[in-house]
Amino acid sequence: MIFKIKYTISFFFILIISGSALSKEIIVSPDGENNSIKSAVNQSSDGDRIIIKKGLYKENNIVIDKSIEIKGEDFPVIDLEFNNQGFTITKDNVKISGLEMKNINVSYMADLSAVKIDNCSYCEIEKNILNDTFFEIYLANSSHCLVKN
């Protein structure tokens, strides 16, 4: 009986350790080796966390097609340069927090936004700063998502 309990506890411990070992943290910084958010998203896998260091990033059309977390440190600025879409989320269970996103162009045809959640569930967009955007956060056919300051 004791062997069975020890075996069960060991099995769950290995399961927990292996799950956290599979996910990784990707650091993005303006002067670092990895200085592109889009590149970090492309390198990531489900369960990963992308940490964006303080600085200015001029990027747009960032498609998030994996269940990841994107977290800014000290509100890095994502300047979308009045060009295209900001982040487009196409996968469930994505979290974006701690970013300042700005400069979305006005478009009456394309529904441009800083963050578009497209046909997804259980996404969280919180504690972000949005400036000079036509649509801030746009949920298209999405459910069970959380948007809060």
Salt bridges, closest charged atoms under 4 A:
GLU25 OE2 - ARG49 NH1 3.88
ASP46 OD2 - LYS91 NZ 3.20
ASP48 OD2 - LYS24 NZ 3.13
GLU69 OE1 - ARG49 NE 3.24
GLU73 OE1 - LYS53 NZ 2.92
GLU124 OE1 - LYS95 NZ 3.96
GLU126 OE2 - LYS95 NZ 3.31
GLU126 OE1 - LYS148 NZ 3.83
